[in-house]
Amino acid sequence: MFSLPRVGAKIQAIQAIRAIQAQISCQSRLAVAKRKREGPVYGVTNVKGGRAQLGEPLVLGELGAAGDVATRAHYADAAYYTKTYASRKLDVGYYARLAERTRGPILEYGAGNGRILVPMAETGVEVVGVDLSAEMLGALAKRAKSLPDSVRRRISWKRGDMRTLRLRRKFPLVLATFNTVLHLYERRDIERFFARVHEHLSPRGRFVFDFSVPHGEDLVFDPDRSYGAPPIRHPTTGQITRYAERFEYDLMRQIMLIQMEFRPGRGDAWSVPLTHRQFFPAEMEALLHYNGFTDIRFTADFTDRPPSNTSDTLVVTCRSRRTKPPASKPAAKKPARKKPARKKPRRSPKNST
Ligand SMILES: C[S@@+](CC[C@H](N)C(=O)[O-])C[C@H]1O[C@@H](n2cnc3c(N)ncnc32)[C@H](O)[C@@H]1O
């Protein structure tokens, strides 16, 4: 039989052991969760044609470099991209109106499948597209075949990286449409891209681009939860497919990993990664300012309205401080003015504060 103090001591000991057990189990659960996020388990090699096997852990820590698998995967299935964004029209109308008002050729970075490029060319201007994705440009080439000759003659494209490609031409309007700039993940990527924009802008030319503005609530999704959407008929497989998305945000690098999960009725499920750098408005304004742009103006959601707390997309218009304005006619020589005599300083410069 236990004496009362001994029973009390035993209860205390049991409670202490339980607390330690709970702590260990909590720590090991955390360790597993951490391993899932930080372990070197994901490489470029296990994403074939843009698809990863569902259930294979994707580690954001290893993604988010310009041109890496999570930049390309989403665009590898151009038929899926084309179907998914076919109803997105606000930006198409906005850029087509801008094209109509612009005399001279337009350069569009991230032209992709021509969703915006073709309607711009239909307004009567020449448009040159640049894109990294062979699949997206393949979709544009296919689309171009069905265009009237007059429009087809006005479009051309070049596969390449927007950070490095040099076309050795000047354009009065340079665009980066539909979140293309979100594929610039690091400061160096942004600096290189902005340098290319300067090179391609004619004097007084405009650089216009849009990007989704991050809202606080979008950055705190639980990466272990998938958020389902209504099933879709997948354009590539033709099958009714359950669809869900996962979001994981890297706070320090400001990169969002979106994993799109597809579960068809028959066959294997798969996921497609996509990484987007998140830019905050004042940060973007500062990046443009310190990279040689001026007359920087933000509007909201493809309107002329100024942005507000409810804006989803910011459209930025700016000009280069680096391109020289066209040389004006040499002014008639003025008679040389007599130099005024220099006044003696009242204080020695050394003593000025
Ligand atoms: C969201 S899509 C926009 C496509 C099209 N403009 C539209 O509005 O539907 C972004 C495009 O940027 C391209 N892209 C991503 N990184 C790039 C890079 N470093 N250089 C050139 N293009 C890139 C992708 O291949 C993709 O086609």
The ligand as an SDF file (V2000), in Angstrom:
LIG
                    3D

 27 29  0  0  0  0  0  0  0  0999 V2000
    1.7980   34.0060  -66.9190 C   0  0  0  0  0  0  0  0  0  0  0  0
    2.6240   33.7110  -68.4220 S   0  0  0  0  0  0  0  0  0  0  0  0
    2.0390   35.0380  -69.4420 C   0  0  0  0  0  0  0  0  0  0  0  0
    1.7910   34.5560  -70.8560 C   0  0  0  0  0  0  0  0  0  0  0  0
    0.9640   35.4950  -71.7130 C   0  0  0  0  0  0  0  0  0  0  0  0
    1.5680   36.8050  -71.8310 N   0  0  0  0  0  0  0  0  0  0  0  0
   -0.4290   35.6540  -71.1210 C   0  0  0  0  0  0  0  0  0  0  0  0
   -0.7490   36.7720  -70.7310 O   0  0  0  0  0  0  0  0  0  0  0  0
   -1.1600   34.6870  -71.0360 O   0  0  0  0  0  0  0  0  0  0  0  0
    4.2960   34.1670  -68.0600 C   0  0  0  0  0  0  0  0  0  0  0  0
    5.2460   33.8460  -69.1950 C   0  0  0  0  0  0  0  0  0  0  0  0
    6.5650   34.2450  -68.8120 O   0  0  0  0  0  0  0  0  0  0  0  0
    7.4710   33.3110  -69.3820 C   0  0  0  0  0  0  0  0  0  0  0  0
    8.7640   33.3830  -68.6710 N   0  0  0  0  0  0  0  0  0  0  0  0
    9.0600   33.0050  -67.4210 C   0  0  0  0  0  0  0  0  0  0  0  0
   10.3480   33.2380  -67.1220 N   0  0  0  0  0  0  0  0  0  0  0  0
   10.8920   33.7970  -68.2350 C   0  0  0  0  0  0  0  0  0  0  0  0
   12.1970   34.2640  -68.5710 C   0  0  0  0  0  0  0  0  0  0  0  0
   13.2070   34.2190  -67.6900 N   0  0  0  0  0  0  0  0  0  0  0  0
   12.3890   34.7890  -69.7960 N   0  0  0  0  0  0  0  0  0  0  0  0
   11.3840   34.8460  -70.7020 C   0  0  0  0  0  0  0  0  0  0  0  0
   10.1290   34.4100  -70.4440 N   0  0  0  0  0  0  0  0  0  0  0  0
    9.8810   33.8960  -69.2240 C   0  0  0  0  0  0  0  0  0  0  0  0
    6.7800   31.9770  -69.2180 C   0  0  0  0  0  0  0  0  0  0  0  0
    7.3080   30.9940  -70.0790 O   0  0  0  0  0  0  0  0  0  0  0  0
    5.3270   32.3570  -69.5200 C   0  0  0  0  0  0  0  0  0  0  0  0
    4.9790   32.1430  -70.8610 O   0  0  0  0  0  0  0  0  0  0  0  0
  1  2  1  0
  2  3  1  0
  2 10  1  0
  3  4  1  0
  4  5  1  0
  5  6  1  0
  5  7  1  0
  7  8  2  0
  7  9  1  0
 10 11  1  0
 11 12  1  0
 11 26  1  0
 12 13  1  0
 13 14  1  0
 13 24  1  0
 14 15  1  0
 14 23  1  0
 15 16  2  0
 16 17  1  0
 17 18  1  0
 17 23  2  0
 18 19  1  0
 18 20  2  0
 20 21  1  0
 21 22  2  0
 22 23  1  0
 24 25  1  0
 24 26  1  0
 26 27  1  0
M  CHG  2   2   1   9  -1
M  END
$$$$
